[in-house]
Amino acid sequence: MDQKDRKIIDYLMENGRDKISDISRVLDIPRVTVYERIQNMIRQGVIKKFSAIPDFSALGYPVTSFVLVLFDASRGISEKKLAEKIARMKNVEEVHIITGEWDLLLKVRAQSMDDLGNMVLEKLRETEGVGKTQTIAIFQTVKDGF
């Protein structure tokens, strides 16, 4: 990746719906070059996908939290399988296997604090392989994304 690719990626991260011609004009890079570089970055896996980033509050999920999970190896499931199982749960947006005192980091969206509490207490903590959890509610997000 060179400077032009980086400029294109940075632009797409903020304005992913813009047309190739708009990207070309704003970045002062020929339209054909922009198109070819985007296609090349897709082929190389630099661009994994294009997606919409919704306003979760507008969708009825104004509560965001991070949940730390301690893996319990004595429960007959591998840590990776546990992570995959949790990833399929409603409300779970992200699942990361991490280092340190905790084993998994989840990003969870909920309709209310009650909804979040029910998800953690009745679903997550009852899942085979979950030893302990710690929930961190977010008051306000200052920056989201790269």
N, C-alpha and C positions, 0 to 999 in steps of 0.2 A: 504494500500500500504506500502510495506516495501522497504528497500534499493535496493534489486534486481529488484523489479518492477520499481523503480525510474531510475535505471541504464538502464533498457530496454527501458523505455519511452524516456529518454534523447537520447539514441542511435537511436531509430526509428525517432525521430524528425529531426535528421541530415541525416540519412541514411535509409529512409523508404523502399527503394527497395532491400536492402540486404536480402540474404537468411537467414533462421533460423540458418543454420550451420555457416554462417559468424558471425552473432550476438553472437552465442554461443562461438565461438573461440575468438573473440575480448574481450568479457566480462568475459570469463572464467566461464561460467555457462553452465551446461549440456544442450544439444540441446532439449531434451524432456521437461526440466524445462522451457526453453525460450518459446517453443511452447505453453505449458499449461498456462503459465502466460499471454502471449499475448491473448490467447483465453478467459481467465478469465477476463482480463481487458476489452475486447470487450463486453462480457456478462454484466459486471457491468456498462458499459457506461463510463468507464475511457478513453478508446479509442473510440472516436465518429466515425471516419472514416479515411481511408487512402486516400491521394490525392496528385496530382502533384502540385508543386509550379512553375509556369512558369516564364520565364524572359519576363515581359510585354513589355519591349522595343523591344525585338526580335519579339513579336507578333504584333507590330505596335501601342502599347499604352505606349509611353514613358513618358507621363505627368501624374503625380499622385498628387492628392490634397485631402485635408480634407475640408468638407463643413459643417458649423454649420447652423442649421435650428431652427428658432423660430416658434413654433406652434401657429396657430391662431384658438382658440376654437370657434370663432363665425362663422366659415365657414361650420359647419354642418358635420364634420367628427371627429372621435376620434383620439387621438394621435397615438394609436397603429395601427389603420387602415391606417393612413397616413404613418407611418413607413413601413407597409407592402406594400403599394402602391409604395412608393419610392424604396423599395428593388427590385421591379420587373423592374425598369427602366434600360435601357441599360447603361453601363458604371459604374453603382453603384456596388461596390464590397462588401461594408459593410455598415450596418445601425445599430446604437446604440441609444437607448433612454437613455438620460443622465440627471444628476442633474446639477443645477447651472443656470446661466443666459440663456443658450441655452437649447433646448429641445432634439434635435437630432444631432448626429455626423455621417457624411457619409464619406466613403473613396471612391473616384471616380478615375477611370482610363480613360484617353482620348488620342486620336491620336495627338492632338495639343492643344495649348492654345485657338485657335478659336473653336475647337470642345468642349473643356471644357466650354468656355463662352456660346456657343449655348445651351449646355445641361442645364446649370444653368439658363440662362435668358429665354429660350424658353420652357423648359420642367419643371424644378424644380419650379421656381418662379410662374409659371402658374398653379401649382397643388393646388387644393382645400385644405386648411388647412395650407399652407405655408405662414407665415406672413413676414418673413425676412430671408435673408441668409448672411453668411459671408464665402468667399472662401479663403482658405489658400493653396497656391501652394507650392509644395515641391521642393527645389533645389537639394538636395542630401539625400539619405537614408544611414545612418551610420549603423543601425541595424534594421532588419526586422524580426519579430517573437519573440518567447519566449526566 
